[in-house]
Amino acid sequence: MAVSSSTQLGCGRDIDDVWATIDRPPSAHEQTCPFCGPARASLLELERATAELRTADDEDPELQAGPQVVARILEVARSEARRSRRLPLSKPVAGEVTVDLTVSEQAVATVVRRAGDRYGGLQVRRCSIEVVDDPQPPEVTTGERRPVRIPSDVRVSLRVSVGADVSIPQLSSEVRRAVIAVVDEEVGLNVVGVDIVVEDVHDV
Amino acid sequence: MEIEDREALTAPGADPHAEHEARGGVPGEGRGEPEGVPRAGQAGPAPYPGGLAEATVVGRAQEGDLEAFELIVRRYQGPVFRLAYRMLGDRGEAEDVVQDCLVLVWRKLPSLTDAQAFHRWVYQLATRRCLSVLRTRTRRRTDATEPEELEADLPLDEASDPASLAQHHAQLRGLDTFLRRLPDEQRACWVLRELHDLSYPEIAFATNLPVSTVRGRLARARQNLAKGMSAWR
């Protein structure tokens, strides 16, 4: 295709060939060729100017979107926030029709991520929480025949990235314990299992 | 807000030009240019707070985590603005691109199948938005824009430059001027490569062109810029 390319120089070489070796000393051909020599010089000048333009652009505080633009984007995102599933805080109780107390899956995920973030070498990427159905809803009553709230059983699934130097089995068991404790304390759900999938390694 | 849905439909994984990526590029050539390894002294993507990997932040945002999305917005608003500003030469339009692009990111995040592909995906959305603005602009105008007219968009405050910096600024202005005279698609390829460190396959993805075409556009862009600058000097 590119035979008649307009980037071909008078000597038959392509300007891309000159560019490809611009960081090396000029070849014997380039030192004497009346086409390659000037092409090389102007490409070098372009490279210098490019580096300057780039630095100037990157450092220019004016070359950013204004804070009101950022605020508008976040506003749109908030107004279109994806609602997550609601999880019942308590197991269904015989005689009760509705589950009135729920927590969003996202709120629980935030608690879990925050717990995970405390471990160096671990980044929780994905976190989902499933309610584990009880095959036989308990009929627990007190002496006064008032139902007692029993926390729902949930299974937490994590997809994580770990640092290159961590011991995965050790970290997993620590994280498992921490997740069970924090979800119990801060949310009041009973974590019956934590599945951890290591999907990536960071800081390699 | 005008959103082009087809922009996001070619999310990574569904790239019609993936085969070009596989075929394109001649590795190990000269300065290792085609594969676009970040050059020495030029940082890759700016890190996120707490050393979070981009795939982590993206994964969280995909689950609807607004805090993670805010990190993404703060990380990318500058680069997308600079890309749009160099493509369009207008602050207001560049800010519109930032807004449209990042809102689209939020809306389309759930359909992104590979969090690792996020970086080039954002550049794809931003580049297509810019090219679409430029097409609209061309259609709207009865005759082609004169370069002089474009330059008037960006007034340069000569008086405020200290004399010692005059030469430096003159040179930047030279490149800046010739950059604005490049055909849109040449300019897009050049800006993505030289100011944003995208690899040839990433540029091909962003512009929806085969890698071989990207290579040709870049060569022509460099030739035009180098020629313009030596003549100008």
HADDOCK unambig.tbl for C-alpha pairs under 7 A between the chains (distance, minus, plus):
assign (segid A and resid 7 and name CA) (segid B and resid 219 and name CA) 6.57 0.50 0.50
assign (segid A and resid 7 and name CA) (segid B and resid 220 and name CA) 5.93 0.50 0.50
assign (segid A and resid 7 and name CA) (segid B and resid 223 and name CA) 6.93 0.50 0.50
assign (segid A and resid 15 and name CA) (segid B and resid 219 and name CA) 6.60 0.50 0.50
assign (segid A and resid 16 and name CA) (segid B and resid 219 and name CA) 5.64 0.50 0.50
assign (segid A and resid 20 and name CA) (segid B and resid 29 and name CA) 6.67 0.50 0.50
assign (segid A and resid 20 and name CA) (segid B and resid 30 and name CA) 4.74 0.50 0.50
assign (segid A and resid 20 and name CA) (segid B and resid 31 and name CA) 5.98 0.50 0.50
assign (segid A and resid 21 and name CA) (segid B and resid 30 and name CA) 5.06 0.50 0.50
assign (segid A and resid 21 and name CA) (segid B and resid 31 and name CA) 6.48 0.50 0.50
assign (segid A and resid 23 and name CA) (segid B and resid 31 and name CA) 6.95 0.50 0.50
assign (segid A and resid 42 and name CA) (segid B and resid 226 and name CA) 5.18 0.50 0.50
assign (segid A and resid 42 and name CA) (segid B and resid 227 and name CA) 6.96 0.50 0.50
assign (segid A and resid 42 and name CA) (segid B and resid 230 and name CA) 6.16 0.50 0.50
assign (segid A and resid 43 and name CA) (segid B and resid 226 and name CA) 5.58 0.50 0.50
assign (segid A and resid 46 and name CA) (segid B and resid 226 and name CA) 5.57 0.50 0.50
assign (segid A and resid 49 and name CA) (segid B and resid 171 and name CA) 6.56 0.50 0.50
assign (segid A and resid 49 and name CA) (segid B and resid 172 and name CA) 6.25 0.50 0.50
assign (segid A and resid 49 and name CA) (segid B and resid 175 and name CA) 6.74 0.50 0.50
assign (segid A and resid 53 and name CA) (segid B and resid 172 and name CA) 5.86 0.50 0.50
assign (segid A and resid 54 and name CA) (segid B and resid 195 and name CA) 5.63 0.50 0.50
assign (segid A and resid 63 and name CA) (segid B and resid 78 and name CA) 6.93 0.50 0.50
assign (segid A and resid 63 and name CA) (segid B and resid 81 and name CA) 6.75 0.50 0.50
assign (segid A and resid 63 and name CA) (segid B and resid 82 and name CA) 6.02 0.50 0.50
assign (segid A and resid 64 and name CA) (segid B and resid 77 and name CA) 6.70 0.50 0.50
assign (segid A and resid 64 and name CA) (segid B and resid 78 and name CA) 4.68 0.50 0.50
assign (segid A and resid 64 and name CA) (segid B and resid 81 and name CA) 5.60 0.50 0.50
assign (segid A and resid 64 and name CA) (segid B and resid 82 and name CA) 6.87 0.50 0.50
assign (segid A and resid 65 and name CA) (segid B and resid 77 and name CA) 6.27 0.50 0.50
assign (segid A and resid 65 and name CA) (segid B and resid 78 and name CA) 6.50 0.50 0.50
assign (segid A and resid 65 and name CA) (segid B and resid 81 and name CA) 6.02 0.50 0.50
assign (segid A and resid 65 and name CA) (segid B and resid 95 and name CA) 5.45 0.50 0.50
assign (segid A and resid 69 and name CA) (segid B and resid 95 and name CA) 6.90 0.50 0.50
assign (segid A and resid 69 and name CA) (segid B and resid 99 and name CA) 6.44 0.50 0.50
assign (segid A and resid 73 and name CA) (segid B and resid 99 and name CA) 5.95 0.50 0.50
assign (segid A and resid 73 and name CA) (segid B and resid 102 and name CA) 6.88 0.50 0.50
assign (segid A and resid 73 and name CA) (segid B and resid 103 and name CA) 5.95 0.50 0.50
assign (segid A and resid 74 and name CA) (segid B and resid 70 and name CA) 6.82 0.50 0.50
assign (segid A and resid 77 and name CA) (segid B and resid 103 and name CA) 6.95 0.50 0.50
assign (segid A and resid 77 and name CA) (segid B and resid 106 and name CA) 6.57 0.50 0.50
assign (segid A and resid 81 and name CA) (segid B and resid 64 and name CA) 6.84 0.50 0.50
assign (segid A and resid 82 and name CA) (segid B and resid 64 and name CA) 5.87 0.50 0.50
assign (segid A and resid 123 and name CA) (segid B and resid 56 and name CA) 6.60 0.50 0.50
assign (segid A and resid 124 and name CA) (segid B and resid 56 and name CA) 6.87 0.50 0.50
assign (segid A and resid 125 and name CA) (segid B and resid 56 and name CA) 4.66 0.50 0.50
assign (segid A and resid 125 and name CA) (segid B and resid 59 and name CA) 5.18 0.50 0.50
assign (segid A and resid 125 and name CA) (segid B and resid 60 and name CA) 5.66 0.50 0.50
assign (segid A and resid 126 and name CA) (segid B and resid 59 and name CA) 6.07 0.50 0.50
assign (segid A and resid 126 and name CA) (segid B and resid 60 and name CA) 6.18 0.50 0.50
assign (segid A and resid 202 and name CA) (segid B and resid 53 and name CA) 6.93 0.50 0.50
